[in-house]
């Protein structure tokens, strides 16, 4: 006889005590509730496409995707979604090695295909997520370095960053205040 087990998930549950939903998850979720960060120049996004850096795989992408998707949908088990999106990005990379299209066209194709792959899972946050994926890839940074640059640009203090680090790298921006809809059903504006 086969035993079937079910897990209970409650809507609007408090993830503050969750083992997987860390302070970093909360910080990244807040990033999706503020105006987009103008880091395209800092991370040289157009150069990323023109120099064909997108053809190089990123060893941190899978972990970064996992964390972002966990933060956005507030679920721990996101492996299927991560592998689906990662597969789309890897396929695009392989196909584009032979493509003669312009960097702008490749960028548009990337955004369209990643958006199509992510939309069923991320709904109202998909476009922002796609922009964040592009920023992360173009940055060429590991996850910690990316988070640090992102937070400093917003004027936020991340857990684990010391006062000396903050003073050495402060760039004079006023802190951005997120629109906190953490667990509000209507936060994405989707009905």
PLY file of the C-alpha trace (Angstrom):
ply
format ascii 1.0
element vertex 191
property float x
property float y
property float z
element edge 190
property int vertex1
property int vertex2
end_header
0.00 0.00 0.00
1.34 3.40 -0.96
1.28 6.20 1.58
0.51 9.70 0.31
1.75 12.67 2.28
0.58 16.24 1.85
2.21 19.43 3.01
0.06 22.28 4.17
0.81 25.72 2.79
-1.05 28.67 4.18
-1.71 31.83 2.25
-0.04 34.86 3.81
1.96 32.66 6.16
4.71 34.39 8.11
7.95 33.44 6.39
9.99 35.30 9.00
10.70 32.06 10.83
11.27 30.02 7.69
14.62 28.30 7.30
14.85 29.10 3.59
13.42 32.64 3.50
16.46 34.57 4.70
17.10 38.28 5.18
18.70 38.26 1.74
15.49 36.86 0.25
13.57 39.68 1.94
15.99 42.30 0.62
15.75 40.94 -2.91
11.95 40.82 -2.72
11.96 44.48 -1.70
13.99 45.26 -4.83
11.02 44.20 -6.93
8.77 46.72 -5.16
10.83 49.83 -5.90
11.51 51.70 -9.10
13.98 49.80 -11.30
17.58 50.56 -10.42
19.41 52.39 -13.22
22.43 50.09 -13.26
22.49 49.36 -16.99
25.35 51.83 -17.52
27.28 50.71 -14.45
27.09 47.06 -15.51
27.59 47.95 -19.20
24.58 45.99 -20.43
24.91 47.15 -24.05
28.60 46.15 -24.05
27.59 42.73 -22.67
25.57 42.13 -25.85
27.97 43.82 -28.30
31.02 41.98 -26.97
29.15 38.64 -27.09
29.80 38.03 -23.38
26.37 36.37 -23.27
27.97 33.36 -24.97
29.93 32.64 -21.78
28.13 30.66 -19.12
27.78 32.17 -15.66
28.66 29.79 -12.83
26.50 31.71 -10.32
23.38 32.02 -12.46
21.61 28.89 -11.21
21.98 29.86 -7.54
21.02 33.45 -8.28
17.90 32.34 -10.19
16.94 30.00 -7.34
17.19 32.79 -4.77
15.30 35.32 -6.91
12.46 32.94 -7.71
12.23 31.81 -4.08
11.97 35.45 -3.05
9.35 36.27 -5.66
7.02 33.32 -5.19
7.95 32.71 -1.54
8.37 28.98 -2.01
11.42 26.90 -1.21
11.13 24.24 -3.91
11.64 26.11 -7.17
14.02 23.70 -8.91
11.71 22.94 -11.84
11.23 26.65 -12.54
14.96 27.34 -12.21
15.88 24.51 -14.58
13.23 25.61 -17.07
14.50 29.21 -17.20
18.14 28.11 -17.14
17.41 25.73 -20.02
15.92 28.55 -22.06
18.98 30.74 -21.42
21.39 27.91 -22.26
19.48 27.05 -25.45
19.53 30.68 -26.51
23.28 30.80 -25.89
23.86 27.72 -28.09
21.59 28.96 -30.88
23.09 32.47 -30.86
26.60 31.15 -31.42
25.62 30.60 -35.05
23.33 33.60 -35.42
24.31 36.68 -37.41
21.67 38.97 -35.91
22.53 42.30 -34.28
23.27 42.60 -30.55
20.02 44.52 -30.13
18.04 41.71 -31.76
19.78 39.13 -29.58
18.94 41.19 -26.49
15.29 41.45 -27.56
15.14 37.69 -28.23
16.69 36.98 -24.83
14.15 39.16 -23.04
11.21 37.72 -24.99
12.19 34.07 -24.45
13.07 34.43 -20.76
9.86 36.38 -20.23
7.84 33.66 -21.95
9.51 31.00 -19.78
9.04 32.88 -16.50
5.59 34.46 -16.94
3.49 31.42 -15.92
5.31 31.36 -12.58
6.07 35.02 -11.86
3.05 36.69 -13.50
3.11 40.43 -12.67
6.80 40.53 -11.76
8.05 38.85 -14.94
9.26 41.91 -16.84
11.16 43.21 -13.84
12.63 39.74 -13.24
13.87 39.57 -16.85
15.58 42.95 -16.44
17.17 41.77 -13.20
18.44 38.58 -14.91
20.01 40.71 -17.64
21.63 43.02 -15.07
23.04 40.09 -13.12
24.48 38.44 -16.22
25.92 41.69 -17.59
27.52 42.51 -14.23
29.80 39.48 -14.41
29.85 39.52 -10.60
29.24 36.72 -8.14
26.05 36.86 -6.09
27.54 38.56 -3.02
29.35 41.22 -5.04
26.23 41.89 -7.13
24.07 42.25 -4.01
26.60 44.61 -2.48
26.77 46.88 -5.54
22.97 46.82 -5.89
22.38 47.65 -2.23
24.99 50.40 -2.22
23.39 51.95 -5.27
20.08 51.99 -3.38
21.71 53.28 -0.20
20.68 50.15 1.71
22.68 48.29 4.32
22.84 44.56 3.68
23.26 42.01 6.46
26.96 41.20 6.77
28.32 44.48 5.38
30.44 46.29 7.94
30.46 50.03 8.54
33.96 50.26 7.03
32.79 48.57 3.83
29.82 50.91 3.68
31.91 54.06 4.18
34.53 52.98 1.65
31.98 52.31 -1.08
29.21 54.83 -0.34
28.26 56.65 -3.52
26.06 59.41 -2.11
22.65 58.09 -3.18
19.68 58.60 -0.95
18.22 55.30 0.26
15.33 53.98 -1.83
12.24 53.06 0.10
10.43 49.98 -1.21
6.69 49.81 -1.53
6.15 47.03 0.97
3.35 44.74 -0.06
5.15 41.67 1.23
2.24 39.29 1.48
-0.64 41.31 0.09
-2.80 39.36 -2.36
-3.16 42.37 -4.68
0.48 43.44 -4.62
1.13 42.48 -8.24
-1.95 44.28 -9.53
-3.19 41.10 -11.17
-6.80 40.16 -10.77
0 1
1 2
2 3
3 4
4 5
5 6
6 7
7 8
8 9
9 10
10 11
11 12
12 13
13 14
14 15
15 16
16 17
17 18
18 19
19 20
20 21
21 22
22 23
23 24
24 25
25 26
26 27
27 28
28 29
29 30
30 31
31 32
32 33
33 34
34 35
35 36
36 37
37 38
38 39
39 40
40 41
41 42
42 43
43 44
44 45
45 46
46 47
47 48
48 49
49 50
50 51
51 52
52 53
53 54
54 55
55 56
56 57
57 58
58 59
59 60
60 61
61 62
62 63
63 64
64 65
65 66
66 67
67 68
68 69
69 70
70 71
71 72
72 73
73 74
74 75
75 76
76 77
77 78
78 79
79 80
80 81
81 82
82 83
83 84
84 85
85 86
86 87
87 88
88 89
89 90
90 91
91 92
92 93
93 94
94 95
95 96
96 97
97 98
98 99
99 100
100 101
101 102
102 103
103 104
104 105
105 106
106 107
107 108
108 109
109 110
110 111
111 112
112 113
113 114
114 115
115 116
116 117
117 118
118 119
119 120
120 121
121 122
122 123
123 124
124 125
125 126
126 127
127 128
128 129
129 130
130 131
131 132
132 133
133 134
134 135
135 136
136 137
137 138
138 139
139 140
140 141
141 142
142 143
143 144
144 145
145 146
146 147
147 148
148 149
149 150
150 151
151 152
152 153
153 154
154 155
155 156
156 157
157 158
158 159
159 160
160 161
161 162
162 163
163 164
164 165
165 166
166 167
167 168
168 169
169 170
170 171
171 172
172 173
173 174
174 175
175 176
176 177
177 178
178 179
179 180
180 181
181 182
182 183
183 184
184 185
185 186
186 187
187 188
188 189
189 190
